[in-house]
Amino acid sequence: MLNTNIIKQDFKILSKQINGRDLVYLDNAATSQKPNIVIEGISRYYNEINANVHRGIHQLSEQATDEYESTRKTVSQFIGATYPKEVIFTSGTTESLNLVAFGWAMHNLKKGDVILTTNLEHHSNFVPWQIVAGTTGATLQTVALDPYSSEHYLQSIKEKITDRVKIVAITHASNVTGAIIPVKAIAKLTKSIGAILVVDGAQAIPHLEVNVKRLDCDFYAFSAHKILGPTGVGVLWGRPELLEDTAPIKYGGGMINEVTEHTTTWADLPEKLEAGTPNIAGVVGFSEALKYIKTIGMNIIREHEVLLNDYALKRLVKIDGLTIIGPPSAEERTGVISFIIDGIHPHDLASVLNSEGVAVRSGHHCNMPLHTELNIPASTRASFYLYNNHDDVDRLIDGILKAISILK
Amino acid sequence: MQDIYREQLMEHYKNPQNKGMIDDPTLQTDKKNPMCGDMISLQVKIDDGKIKDIKFNANACAVTVASASILTEEVIGKTIDEVKSFTKERLLDLLGVELTTSRIKCAVLALEALQEMLEGFSDPSVQEY
C-alpha cells in the first residue's frame, strides 16, 4: 500500500482539525483535495505569468499560452489521445457532456432515434439527454443495471441495443455504487450498430488508467477537480471527426476565424469549442495535478484503493442494520461505498460523523432516479482516494457506531 | 460534541408531537427538500381563522422531524396571520441548537411547507371588510 503518512504531508488541508479532531476526508467522489504543488502552481501562474492566452505577442501572453497548450498535450498523453486538439477544455464534466448533447446530438438526432442511458447516471449525464430527446423527438431509454452486482451489465445493455440506438451515454463508474462499467465491451456493441458512445468519466479518471483509444469510445468527459486538480476545469475528449461535426454552444471571443457584419466563420479545433477567456490558472494547476498522479502511478493508486475498499467493506458489513449499495467486491468498484442504516437518516449520520471530524456525503448524490428505484430518499457515501488509509476507515466505523448509539 | 442531537431535539425526534393524519383537513400539502429528497406531508384544520389542528408525516432526518414537532405544537391556536409571520429565526431559536447552512434547510422545511400552504388562503368563515 501507499505510504499515506508521506502523501498526507503533500496536502496541507489534511492536517486541519475539524471539531477538535484530525480531519478524515471521505468525500472524494464529490471533489478531491489538492496537493500543495497544485496550489503553488496556480499561485506561480498568477504571480509570474498572468496574461490572456492566444491574444498578445508580449512575453507573458506567450508564456501563458505555452503553459495552457502544453497542458492540453499533457492531458492528451494522459488519456492516450492521438492529438492534443482532441482535448477541449471546459468548466467540468457537466459542461463537457452538455457540449456533446447540445453541440453534437441536437443536430444529429431525429424523431425515432434512441438515446440509451442507464439508471446509474449522474444527473449531468441524464438531464441533458432528456432535453435533447424532448427537442429532437428522439426517445430516451434507461437500462436498469443491477445496483448490487456488476456481473450482467454488458448483457443488460446488449438486450436494449437496436439499430434505432444512435447514442449510448454511460458512466465509466457510478458515483453512487462505485461500480465500474465495462466501457470497452460496450464500445464494441455501439460500433457494430454505428452508434456513438459517450462516456462520463468523472468517477473513473481519478481511479483507473484511462486510455480513450483502447476503450475505443467516441466522447469521454471528466473534471480536473476530482483528480487533484482545481475546480472549474474539465475536459471533453472526442474523435476529431466528431468534434469537427460539433457545433459551438458558446459564441464570442477566441472561437472565430473571421467576423463580418453579418456572418462569422469558426476557428479550427480546439478553439472553435472554447469561446471566451478560459480558466488558465486552473488549467496550469491541472497540469501539476497530473504530474503528481504520474509520479505515484495510476496502477499503484488503484492497488491501494482496492485494498482500502476491501478493508472498509469487510468492516462495514459487520455493522448491524447496515446495507451496502453496490457490488460486493472491492475489485468491481472505484473508491466509493454508499450505504444505509436501518432507522438512521443519512443526514443525521453525516452530522454525527462531522462532529467527529469525518467528512462524508449524504443525500441522493445527484442520482434521484436510482434512489427512487431503491425506495430510499438518500444514502450515505464514503469515498476514498490515495491519501486515505486504514486509520481513516477505523474513524469512519467508530463514528458510525457512535451515531447508532445516539440516534437509535 | 457541539452537539445538535441534544436531549430536547432527540425527544421530539423519538416522540414527535402531532404526527399522523387529520380526517377532514382544510388544507394539505407535501413538500420535498430538494437537497436530500426528504418529504414532509402537512395537514391543517382551520376554524374561525385559527389553526385548530395540525398533523404531519415525514420520512426524514431528526432535524426535520423535531422541528416539525416543535412547530406544530407552537402553531395550534394561532391565527393564520400569526403563522404567516412566524419567522425561521424563531423556529431555530425554539430548536435551540446551532445548525450549519445545509441543516437549516432541514429545520425550516415544515415551516416553509406550512406557510406556502397558507399563502393565499382565505377562511370563508371569517368575514372580511
Interface residues (C-beta under 8 A of the other chain):
Chain A: N19 H345 P346 H347 D348 S351 V352 S355 E356 S362 G363 H364 M368 H371 P377 A378 I406 L407
Chain B: M1 Q2 D3 I4 Y5 M10 M35 C36 G37 D38 M39 N59 A60 C61 A62 V63 R103 C106
